[in-house]
Amino acid sequence: MADAIKALPPAEGVDDVLLPGERGFAIADARIETGIPLAAGSANRLLAEAKKYHIEGPTALT
């Protein structure tokens, strides 16, 4: 059934027909490779908290 669904033409403006879970698995794979996106404000708050305890934050956040 999955093969039949994947063989359907995608809707206009969409690249591929996805099955349930495929988008989430793709996002998980990307985050394993590149990390989890973190808003600048959150990163700044984490770095400020780390500084209070004399913990050096990751250079990727600075």
C-alpha positions as CSV (number, residue, x, y, z in Angstrom):
1,M,0.0,0.0,0.0
2,A,2.9,2.4,0.8
3,D,4.3,1.9,-2.7
4,A,1.0,2.7,-4.3
5,I,0.6,5.8,-2.2
6,K,4.2,7.0,-2.9
7,A,3.6,6.4,-6.7
8,L,0.7,8.9,-6.7
9,P,1.5,12.3,-8.2
10,P,2.1,15.0,-5.6
11,A,-0.2,18.0,-5.3
12,E,0.7,21.2,-7.1
13,G,3.5,23.0,-5.3
14,V,4.6,19.9,-3.4
15,D,7.7,17.9,-4.1
16,D,6.7,14.4,-2.8
17,V,3.9,12.4,-1.4
18,L,4.7,11.6,2.2
19,L,3.5,8.9,4.5
20,P,2.8,9.4,8.1
21,G,6.0,9.9,10.0
22,E,8.3,10.5,7.0
23,R,8.6,14.3,7.7
24,G,9.4,13.7,11.4
25,F,12.0,11.1,10.5
26,A,13.6,13.4,8.0
27,I,13.7,16.3,10.6
28,A,15.2,13.9,13.2
29,D,17.9,12.8,10.8
30,A,18.7,16.4,9.9
31,R,19.0,17.4,13.6
32,I,21.3,14.4,14.3
33,E,23.6,15.7,11.5
34,T,23.4,19.5,12.2
35,G,22.0,19.9,15.7
36,I,18.8,21.3,17.1
37,P,18.0,24.9,16.1
38,L,18.1,27.2,19.1
39,A,16.7,30.7,19.2
40,A,19.2,33.5,19.9
41,G,17.4,34.5,23.0
42,S,17.5,31.0,24.4
43,A,21.1,30.6,23.6
44,N,22.0,33.9,25.3
45,R,20.0,32.9,28.5
46,L,21.8,29.5,28.6
47,L,25.2,31.2,28.2
48,A,24.4,33.7,30.9
49,E,23.3,30.9,33.2
50,A,26.5,28.9,32.5
51,K,28.6,31.9,33.2
52,K,27.1,32.3,36.7
53,Y,28.5,28.8,37.5
54,H,31.8,29.4,35.7
55,I,31.0,26.9,33.0
56,E,32.3,27.7,29.5
57,G,29.5,27.5,26.9
58,P,30.0,26.0,23.5
59,T,31.6,28.3,21.0
60,A,28.7,27.6,18.6
61,L,26.4,29.6,20.8
62,T,28.7,32.6,21.2
